[in-house]
Amino acid sequence: MARAYNFNAGPAALPLPVLEKAQAEMTDYAGSGMSVMELSHRSKEFQAIIDAAEANVRSLMGVSDDYAVLFLQGGASLQFATIPMNFRREGKTADYVDTGSWASKAIKEAKVTGSTHIAWSGKEAGYPRCPKPSELDISPDTEYVHICSNETIGGIRYTEFPKVDNLIADMSSEIMSRVIDVNQFAMIYAGAQKNLGPSGLALVILRKDLIERESANVPIFMRYSTHVENASLYNTPNTWGIYILKLVTEWLQGLGGIAGIQAINERKASKLYAEIDSSDFWKCPIDKESRSIMNVVWRLPSEELEEKFVAESKKAGLIGLKGHRSVGGLRASIYNAVPEEAVDALVAFMKDFKAANG
Ligand code: PMP
C-alpha cells in the first residue's frame, strides 16, 4: 500500500490504524448491519460512541466534572464568533492576544460584536514569538483573555500560558500534542482536522460556570448552554467525525496517552529543527523558545529555491510542505499522526537538497 508522507496543515494525516479500523467497520458497525454514517444519532450504538469519545477526552486530558465536553459543528471559526457573543456581557470588554493569523481572525470576529482589547501584539515584529505572561496588558475588568496556543501558519507556540482568571484558548493545531493543565483554562477549543479527526467537527471543553453569563439575545443554536443541556445532540451532530475522534483517542491511549505522544512529538520536532539549525542554507524565522513542535516553518535563500524544494519534495512523495500563501516559505505540519519515519524521510531529503543546491 502506498501512503504519502503527509505534512498537510489540515485536514492532515490520520493514524493508519484508525483508518484501517474505520475501513473494517465501514459497512457493518458492531453487528448493526449499518455504517456509522447510517446510524441514527439517537440510536444506542451512536450514544455508546459519543459517550466513549467524551470519556476518552476526559481521561486523556484530565478534564473534571466542572467542565462540559462538547462536539460541535462550524469548526474552530464558529467559536471565534460564539465566544464573545456568549461570554462578553453587555458593555464589557474581552482581551485578546495577537500572535498571528489565527489569533487575528478571532480578534476580527470579536470586534464585530463588542469591545475588544488587544493585550499584546507581535504584529510589528512579524510574529516571531509568543509573549511571556508578564508582558500582557490585561484590562482590569476583562471578561476573558483569548489566546491561540499554537499558530498553525506562523509556527509559534506558548511555552508558558498567561495566568489569568478566564483564559480561553484556541488549541486547534496542537490539542492533545503535549500535556497541559485543563484547570488553567476557562475554555479550550479545537477544529478536529489536525490532531483529532476529520474536518467539520470542533471539540470544546468549557467550564460550566461561564454559561451563566449567556444573554437571551443570542440565537438558541449559538448558545453553549443549548449544547451542554443536550449533550451535543441538540441537532444532528457530525456523527462520523465523532466516531473517528473516538478511534483517534483510543489510538492515543495505546501510545501511553498525551505524555507518550508528547515524547514522540518532541523527538520528531527536534530532528527537524536540528537540520534547520545545522546550516545557513535554512533559516527558521521563529525565536527558539517559541518554536512550535506541530508546525515547523523555515525559509531558503530565495523564493526560487523554495519553489524548487516544494516541487522536488512532492515528486519524492513528501506532500504539503509549501508555507501558507500569506507568509510563503516552507512548513512541515508534524501532527500526532505523522509518523517519525516521515520526519526522517524529510530530513534525508533536506540533506540531499542542500548538497545539490547549497
Ligand atoms: N484556529 C487555528 C489555530 C487553525 O489552525 C484553524 C484552521 N487551520 C482554525 C482556527 C480554523 O479552523 P476551522 O477551519 O475548523 O474553522
Boltz pocket constraint, residues with backbone or C-beta under 6 A from the ligand:
constraints:
  - pocket:
      binder: B
      contacts: [[A, 9], [A, 10], [A, 74], [A, 75], [A, 76], [A, 77], [A, 78], [A, 102], [A, 148], [A, 150], [A, 151], [A, 152], [A, 153], [A, 170], [A, 171], [A, 172], [A, 173], [A, 191], [A, 192], [A, 200], [A, 201]]
      max_distance: 6.0
